[in-house]
Amino acid sequence: MANNQYVTSSAEKVLNIINLYELEEDAGKVIPQDGYGYIYSGAGDLYTIKENIASFNHKYIVPHVLRDIENPDTKTEIFGDQLTSPIIMAPVAAHKLANTQGEAATAKGIADYGSILTMSSFASASIADMADAAHGGPQWFQLYMSKDDDINRKILDEAMAHHVKAIVLTADATVGGNRETDKRNHFTFPVGLPIVEDYQSGVGQTMDVVYKSAKQSLSPRDVKFISDYTHLPVFVKGVQTAEDVEIALQAGAKGIWVSNHGGRQLDGGPAAFDSLQVVAKAVNKRVPIVFDSGIRRGQHVFKALASGADIVAIGRPVIYGLALGGSQGVKSVFDYLQTELELVMQLAGTHNIDEVKATQLLDNLYGN
């Protein structure tokens, strides 16, 4: 069910992307104001959302020469799946806010590129629709837990029936952040959320009401519940401290996802890139690390990998590509970041992703 007054893009085309900042501006011209505000904005004073991007300048990439590189190799692997690059899609709610084709187009574009879509529990499409659109491409499922474990089992059963490869438990959004743009725009979801319809229809609800309808009292028991029930690798998403790494791993997590929810939750917290370095040291290569929040450049991807991430996830830029170009626009965003990553790899003297991960970055002593 959709709000008939909400009219958004139905574009389907390849995009010529100069950079992702301009892509965001262009997307704002085709997504309705309230939907665009929900997508682009963040919590409070927007301090953390800005720091997420600025923090990448805390480290330098040192150029190297005479390394015999013509075609850097971005291919990587996670849980046995071969990916075109270490760039995947983070879970993002309600893609139909940006394009009438919604998550089906996102799933197709990502599969055509050769990467992973992390389905959101708050998707505006069904698990089946997203899986069908990927034509067998690997997908993960992000779970916002219900307060009712029978509903959780039903949702997980559906995800497993469509062969998802991992479960991502988002642990940093038990309530919605202080998103003033949504309040100013009186934003409520104009589209349904079919995956969680047993406890939340979505239509006409504020973001905060949607979050509060899900389980708020998350604990290590929930990680164990998901792991024991699905026998799939479980990522805990939203980890930013060494202490929380240990809690998650002791609970049975097989992956750590470093994120501050793109600056949409706790304003005034550390930039995700700065947290990544703390978390990577604590993980010490025991499990894979996924990183998101603030990626806008190929050099950001490079720096995240060199700082301990195994996989880098992107969110908002993909939604902007979806708005402007449908499935082809989604693929264009991934192609753009890969091309820029290859350029950086070549100039930094790295032949492949393993060499990127082994790169020593230089501290920016000036702090700007």
Phi, psi and omega in degrees: 000138180227157175282117185294345179275350181266109183242116182238190186291153168230025185297151174209099182194159172288141181252142171263098188264122174276311172200166186281343175290316177292327177299319178299316179298317181294323180295327179296345180273346183242341177269133177307150190305315184290321177293318178296320178299319178299320185285309191278331192277179182217201186268149169056234182277004182066020180298310185291323179297324178286319179295330178304321180276315183297330186295338179296339177280000175287347180230148176250147169263125181272123177292148174228151183235169176057042182253009173058055182237127173240319182229088179300144185257116182265359184298145178211177183220143173216128181051037176086355179266129178275127182243150178298325178206171178279021181256121179236179179261125174286158176291130177224135182286151160051064180297340179291352170297331186259329183206138182300336179285338174058213187297335179298318178291320178299313181298318179295314181299320180290319178295320178298326178287323181105042181224195187247130167267127169267106180295140175266140172303330181264030176293154175265018175223163179280162174301318181299317180297318180292318180295316180298321182292336182276349177050047176090357177294151183294140178220149173247163180235126178264129186251121160265114188287141169284161173287348183249115183293337175295321176293320178301317180296320179298315180294316180294323176301317179296318179297316180293325179298336179254020164064038173295152188262344181200158175247134180246115178266110177282117187252357186253017184222048177287342168223160177283146176292171180280083186262095187291331178298319178297320179294317181296322181272359184053046186288129166227155183293123177272357183235154179283163178238081193296332183293325184252021186297342178291339177229354181198116180285330181089313188299125177081003183261145172286162177302319183293320178296319178300313180297317183291341177286339177274174182292131181256332185268064180287146180210173176305334179299329181289323176298315180295319178302312182295316181297313182293324184284320187262334187057029176251158174299135179246124170266139168260119186258132180112012181282131180224000182227158178296322180299318182288333173302311183294321178299315182294315182292321178295334178280350177112006178298140177253009177196150177243131181245109180277124184193147165244030176062035178063028181074020185261357185247276184261104177284145182091001175275175182289154173297144183299323180296322177292322177294325181306317184294325176291314183294318181300320178297319181290321180293319176052044173066018179287326179218163177294149176244127170256141181235136168218174176102100173104357182292119177225353185221157174299324179291335174293317177301313181302311183295323178295317178295320180288347181254010173121351179284145172264328181223143178244131181249144178238150183233279185308313183303325179294320180294325176293319176297321177299316181299320187270340186210013179059216182298323180290326176293322175300311179298324180299323179295314178295318178299318180299310182295323177296316180300317180291323177297317179299319178300312181296317180302317182295315181289335179271358176078032180244129184277330188208179185292327176299321178290326175298314182297333180272358183289138174265118177277158181258134178293138172274100186286347181274343174073014181259000000 
